[in-house]
Amino acid sequence: MATSEELHKRRVEAVARGVGSTIPAYVDRAGGGTITDVDGREWIDFAAGIAVTNVGNSAPRVVEAVRAQVERFTHTCFMVAPYESYVAVCEQLNALTPGGFEKRSALFNSGAEAVENAVKIARHATGRPAVVVFDHAYHGRTNLTMALTAKNMPYKHRFGPFAGEVYRVPMSYPLRDGGLDGATAAARSIEMIEKQVGAENVAALLIEPIQGEGGFVVPAQGFLPALREWATAAGVVFVADEIQTGFCRTGDWFACEHEGVQPDLITLAKGIAGGLPLAAVTGRADLMDAVHVGGLGGTYGGNPIACAAALASMETMRELDLGAAARRIGAVMGERLRVIAAGDPRVAEVRGRGAMLAMEIVVPGTLTPDPAATAAISAACHAAGLLTLTCGTYSNVLRFLPPLVISDDELGRGLDILAAAFG
Ligand SMILES: *Cc1c(COP(=O)(O)O)cnc(C)c1O
């Protein structure tokens, strides 16, 4: 077998430079809480392929379901000749997502595609043009979702011009907004929308209940409910982007549930199908069904293999109670992170929920972001066998997203490596 070094040489000659990788090691196999490269080196996995393999890599039920489906048929296109698993995934999503009202779902390939479709549906249903998004938001890399995303480098730089009718307002970011309470922070954002956009022009308010790429920013309590209440009164479609927070990651099926928020539409992807590409928009039947027949779809959306994997993944989440697993991981990890933070003035804050935790790194005694120190700590982790990711508008947040099936031993070893990386 080729070594990682040999594969990396081939990659540089074959793969576009714009597609980066966190580690220069090439994967041979992965499962539980580890990834092993072609040279036999092992990493403890605190990334889960960016919050995708919540049920673990090659989860037994997923493998079995995919194998069975591949043998039956691989693709007919749901828009041409439909099949049961697509319907079954939609039924499950309608039942699992917050809100007892009647729902419908539609399936797509990627998170960005789900977000684009949520905006299409909200605009169609309301007849209004504007979309409101937040500072630090991340919603994808297609033209519309670049416009919805806040951070320039690396996502938007020189890729414009971007889609119009997108308006950005402040996020509740307690560490960096002087600790505004949720209601006050929401009032600030709402005033900006009303003065600068006009509520009657707004189709959708789109928000990540806990921001992902933007820095694992957890809004102050009350922020989401206040926005939800305003959206209802203003006839604005409240869209929760749960692409990173969904499917047990934060200790509930969906992060909105923590404050009892019921979105009109939810965008889903990442953790939905145990690593197979699938995404969804789920929401109020009246909004979803406003769109004419043929107005939604795509060649591969709801591919039968991905649907089989999604059904098996959701079954695994129920069977292993991965919500409880996420809460347990969060308790163990949170305690260790807070010990590290207490002994290191570079850590401004430990935040997150469940198995979605982060540390924000600053110049000691200030709130000045320190992306260099963040990169150095991350590199030390990688060198010692722990796969971690960074994020944040200021590239100064270390984030931890282990598979929810990681063993206590693997979790402990990963946290030991992290503690050592802080020196
Ligand atoms: C990853 C992500 C997306 C985009 O999903 P892709 O599958 O990469 O297109 C959108 N929103 C959030 C919150 C994400 O974390």
The ligand as an ORCA input file, in Angstrom:
! r2SCAN-3c Opt
* xyz 0 1
  C     -21.549     22.320      7.280
  C     -22.638     23.299      7.418
  C     -23.374     23.738      6.303
  C     -23.049     23.301      4.894
  O     -23.160     21.930      4.740
  P     -22.447     21.220      3.478
  O     -22.926     19.812      3.533
  O     -20.972     21.350      3.694
  O     -22.902     21.953      2.270
  C     -24.410     24.622      6.524
  N     -24.726     25.042      7.760
  C     -24.050     24.636      8.850
  C     -24.464     25.119     10.200
  C     -22.973     23.763      8.711
  O     -22.275     23.389      9.799
*
